[in-house]
Amino acid sequence: MPDVPTIGTLLTAAQARLKSAGVDTPRLDAILLLAEASGVSEDHIRGRPDAPLSAESAAAFEALLQRRLQREPVSKILGRREFWSLEFRTSPDVLDPRADSETLVAGVLAAIPNRNAALRIVDFGTGSGCLLLSLLHELPSATGVGIDVSPPALAVAKENAGRFAMSSRCIFRLGSWGKGIAGTFDILISNPPYIESGVVPGLEPEVADFDPLLALDGGADGLDAYRALIPDMARLAAKDAFAALEVGVGQDVAVGRLLGEAGFGEIAVLPDLGGINRVVTGRKSVQIP
Ligand SMILES: C[S@@+](CC[C@H](N)C(=O)[O-])C[C@H]1O[C@@H](n2cnc3c(N)ncnc32)[C@H](O)[C@@H]1O
């Protein structure tokens, strides 16, 4: 009679295969995928190495493992990713929400004196909606507009708004940055594509092969989106509006200059948890013509 696979034997073998494929968190990833395939908790996987696994679960695990061996990120395989303690749906059409982007959410919240104010937020390049929806989660009277040039990304953002019961407080618009958008906003945010075009193909396979190019490629110097977007931010900024832009490594000075040239003051830079200057902020203290 063939040996019945146990959680422990499957995990050990999967971990070795993932490590050989270049995955940098092989044990964690194997645990997450085995929990998904077998429909039990991560704690059960961690705590019951001797427990047998059904042939169906073992086969389902192997199918997920094959995808991870091709370097597809776990979040794309599972179709979900936690951001700001909320579980977002993700898909091949959206950038996986990144922990570094929580710096932007925290920076905006720190700049708001009254979290119950009826603030109007606009998020340019909303993707999964993670930035806008995390802010709406913390600001109960705020409303928002999420803009993206990608229709399937907007579908994911809308679905996430529904998941968090926020559909009545936000709308999603198809378009390029602020084109066609009227009115003014109190908070203007964006995490635009900012990777230099020449760098994109050399990124880790999890990013280069599985995040949409539209979410990554920022042109020759990585700053194309900021140059296109910041004038729209200035036009749509209400008096005293707060702007926050995520930036790539080494882009904070150039983006701060662009914000200043567009009429924003109080330019500041916020580091992420790794100490990298990740978010540039500014405030519009006078009416920008
Ligand atoms: C780096 S992703 C950020 C997604 C999400 N805001 C986040 O922080 O995870 C950039 C997003 O900008 C969108 N985008 C690219 N070009 C755009 C444009 N011209 N106008 C509006 N959105 C654009 C992409 O489709 C993508 O969803």
The ligand as a Tripos MOL2 file, in Angstrom:
@<TRIPOS>MOLECULE
LIG
   27    29     1     0     0
SMALL
NO_CHARGES

@<TRIPOS>ATOM
      1 C1          1.5600   51.2700   -9.3770 C.3       1 LIG1
      2 S1         -0.1200   50.9190   -9.7580 S.3       1 LIG1
      3 C2         -0.9110   51.4400   -8.2560 C.3       1 LIG1
      4 C3         -2.2010   50.7570   -7.9680 C.3       1 LIG1
      5 C4         -2.7680   51.0510   -6.5720 C.3       1 LIG1
      6 N1         -3.0780   52.4480   -6.4420 N.3       1 LIG1
      7 C5         -1.7810   50.6290   -5.5190 C.2       1 LIG1
      8 O1         -1.2050   51.5010   -4.8570 O.co2     1 LIG1
      9 O2         -1.5840   49.4070   -5.3210 O.co2     1 LIG1
     10 C6         -0.4690   52.2210  -10.9100 C.3       1 LIG1
     11 C7         -1.8720   52.2340  -11.4790 C.3       1 LIG1
     12 O3         -1.9520   53.3420  -12.4000 O.3       1 LIG1
     13 C8         -2.7590   52.9650  -13.4930 C.3       1 LIG1
     14 N2         -2.4300   53.8540  -14.6140 N.ar      1 LIG1
     15 C9         -1.3950   53.7710  -15.4950 C.ar      1 LIG1
     16 N3         -1.4540   54.7790  -16.3750 N.ar      1 LIG1
     17 C10        -2.5460   55.5240  -16.0530 C.ar      1 LIG1
     18 C11        -3.1400   56.6980  -16.5960 C.ar      1 LIG1
     19 N4         -2.6140   57.3220  -17.6580 N.pl3     1 LIG1
     20 N5         -4.2460   57.1860  -15.9950 N.ar      1 LIG1
     21 C12        -4.7960   56.5640  -14.9190 C.ar      1 LIG1
     22 N6         -4.2820   55.4460  -14.3700 N.ar      1 LIG1
     23 C13        -3.1610   54.9260  -14.9260 C.ar      1 LIG1
     24 C14        -2.4300   51.5070  -13.7200 C.3       1 LIG1
     25 O4         -3.4440   50.8640  -14.4470 O.3       1 LIG1
     26 C15        -2.2850   51.0170  -12.2750 C.3       1 LIG1
     27 O5         -3.5210   50.5330  -11.7950 O.3       1 LIG1
@<TRIPOS>BOND
     1     1     2 1
     2     2     3 1
     3     2    10 1
     4     3     4 1
     5     4     5 1
     6     5     6 1
     7     5     7 1
     8     7     8 2
     9     7     9 1
    10    10    11 1
    11    11    12 1
    12    11    26 1
    13    12    13 1
    14    13    14 1
    15    13    24 1
    16    14    15 ar
    17    14    23 ar
    18    15    16 ar
    19    16    17 ar
    20    17    18 ar
    21    17    23 ar
    22    18    19 1
    23    18    20 ar
    24    20    21 ar
    25    21    22 ar
    26    22    23 ar
    27    24    25 1
    28    24    26 1
    29    26    27 1
@<TRIPOS>SUBSTRUCTURE
     1 LIG1         1 GROUP 0 **** ****
